[in-house]
Amino acid sequence: MKWKKDLYQIPPYHPGKKMPGSIKLSSNENPLGPSPKALEAMRGALDSVHIYPPVVSSQLCETVADWRGCAADEIIFGNGSDEVFTMVGATLLGPGRNAVGSENTFSQYEFAARMFGAEYRAAPTRNYQYDLQAMLSLIDSSTSVVFLCSPNNPTGMIIPEPELREFLAAVPKDILVIIDQAYREYAESEKYPETLDLLKEHPNLLITGTFSKIFGLAALRIGYGIARPEVIHMLLRVKSPFNNSSLAQSAAIAAVRDNEFITRSIEFNRNSREYSSKLFSEAGLEFFPSESNFLCVRSPSSDAAGDVRRLQEHGITVRDLHSFGMKEYMRITFSEPARMKQIADILKG
Ligand SMILES: Cc1ncc(COP(=O)(O)O)c(C=O)c1O
């Protein structure tokens, strides 16, 4: 077979493990389950699954645009936000071009670059935080895309607004900057920017978001990108026609209108985050301040894989961060207080 050489540089994706019968806290899913209104909408859509879904649903675009505060022609939907990254790869990346990202971040940016034969340049982090100056120094005339993740997976930390503004001002305007905001709804810091304001000043920005986290719809595979219409038009050229099922589209429309569920999910997360941060800190465990729905914890024995196995023996699955280049760390999705207390007790030993 004449496999493309670049394929050998793409490691297969490592998902958060799912162990039968255990509590899954390894993929940052919503512990409250799916939005009930989304479930109801999907039931209503079941009878029509013999009909192809809309290629671009104006109702979906208008509803989500209204919720986010942008225009309907500034939004595109992917089969998960993962697919929006591959649309970026298909439109902007290829041999002789490069994408700039960071170490210790989400793997799909590198995937989107390598899949299309482009180079991926990962800037080193500083104490596991994005080093934007280091990223700027990797940009050259062959760079066409820059990937940022805020709150970052797996650390949960944000890029503060002043630093982000300074960075955007320094990036040449013919380079697309993606800000992946999969965990945006959980961020409460006053330094967390309203990225839609930045879009007004930076036509080279693409903001991504997902229905997999706060809305509890990970299995439906629906995410979105927001950008200027001229950027959206280019991405639409490579979108596969029926990439979002009619069930996913109906669920997404209902989910953004389910304010009760959104508020309940944010409150659950805030309470668990506050409780867990206090508890883990009193237990002498080191972790990064989280603006997300998970905690990135340093293994007290520097053997995160061992700690993950011990938690697994107690029926709790968390994520060991070896594949993120952080082998001493693990990532734990926030759960109810009794579960978080159990985890802290096990880790303390
Ligand atoms: C930072 C980040 N971006 C994007 C995604 C993918 O989201 P989706 O399910 O919409 O493809 C994830 C999933 O865990 C993530 O952590």
The ligand as a Gaussian input file, in Angstrom:
#p B3LYP/6-31G(d) Opt

LIG

0 1
 C      -10.052000      21.413000      24.858000
 C      -10.968000      20.528000      24.111000
 N      -11.371000      20.925000      22.905000
 C      -12.204000      20.176000      22.167000
 C      -12.659000      18.961000      22.645000
 C      -13.499000      18.117000      21.754000
 O      -14.793000      18.443000      21.867000
 P      -15.882000      17.785000      20.918000
 O      -16.504000      16.707000      21.708000
 O      -16.801000      18.926000      20.607000
 O      -15.200000      17.263000      19.686000
 C      -12.276000      18.510000      23.900000
 C      -12.752000      17.226000      24.403000
 O      -12.448000      16.749000      25.441000
 C      -11.404000      19.311000      24.648000
 O      -10.975000      18.942000      25.851000

